[in-house]
Amino acid sequence: MDSKTQNYKQITLEDKVLDIINHPAFKGFGFYLFPWNDKKRYSKNLKMKDAPSLNLWHTNYNAEEEVNGLNRLIDDINKGYKVFYNIYSEEEKNSDPYKKYTGLFYLRGKKNAPYMIMLPGGGYYYVGTLHEGLPVAQEINKYGYNAFILKYRVDGGGNYPYDYEYKAAKDLIKAVQFIESNYKELEVDKSNYSLWGGSAGARTVSDAVYAEAGIKKEECVKPCTVVIAYTYFCDNPVFCKDDAPAYFIVGKNDKIVDWRDVKERIDNMKKGGCIVEEHIINNLKHGFGVGKGTKAEGWIDQAVKFWEKNMKK
């Protein structure tokens, strides 16, 4: 346990977003759970039942699913667990004001089991933690694995999207370093971790693993698996058989990401000798999250099996 047990009240669909941001259980990080860094986007009357509308480019919204994710955090906090970790020091955050909008949410699985980090999408304008982060993490927990969700920098200045991607990828690299430095306290196995992303989050994963968007090869992190959901890429690096195995999923009805661009990337990775599993699905839109009720339902189960298959013994 990280602290004393508590008895914080759970939330409902009728609770107001601003009240949840200021919920005593989420003191110090409630704001980071929601998509936008601009508080003006949250009207005083906005309720959780309407909160999915904040995610501009996602689909398959489920407000109840979002509430369940928040209540899972409250459950863990009531048990005495710490659920949010800063990845940057106060000095580092003071050097770049956008770094204060970063951190890791942690949903524990089995003690000393492997971990994953999920990077929700949002076009580098917002981070869809409620729609694409906590629900995916909860699904991962069902297998006993530890799950982190990274709140990375968005709208961070510079040229869009290249500079934004670079900064987000640096945040991911920092997050992996943080977990590896604190794996005993966090009670995770650091040898077989995986990195997951949706849309912009998936691009960020690729940047940090395959040396794209200005990330140098020597800076790259080395997961045993990456999971890439509905995204395309700016760069086209040279791949080899030693690069991390990748699971891809995208829909043919995605109006934001052309599945043919994803297919081109998949083929290039295969030509380079990479281990790749692809799922290109008819009648599937962008940003479907866990995919319940869509043609993608069950994709997380498939991705976990792919991850397990590529774990080192």
Secondary structure, DSSP 8 states (H G I E B T S, - for coil): --S---------TTSBHHHHHT-GGGTTTGGGGSS-S-GGGS-TT-BGGGGGGG-TT--S--HHHHHHHHHHHHHHHHTT---EE-SS-HHHHHHSGGGGG-EEEEE--STTEEEEEEE--STTT---IIIIIHHHHHHHHTTT-EEEEEE---S-SSSTTHHHHHHHHHHHHHHHHHHHHTHHHHTEEEEEEEEEEETHHHHHHHHHHHT-TT--GGG----SEEEEES---S------TTS--EEEEEETT-SSS-HHHHHHHHHHHHHTT--EEEEEETT--S--TT-TTSTTTTHHHHHHHHHHHT---
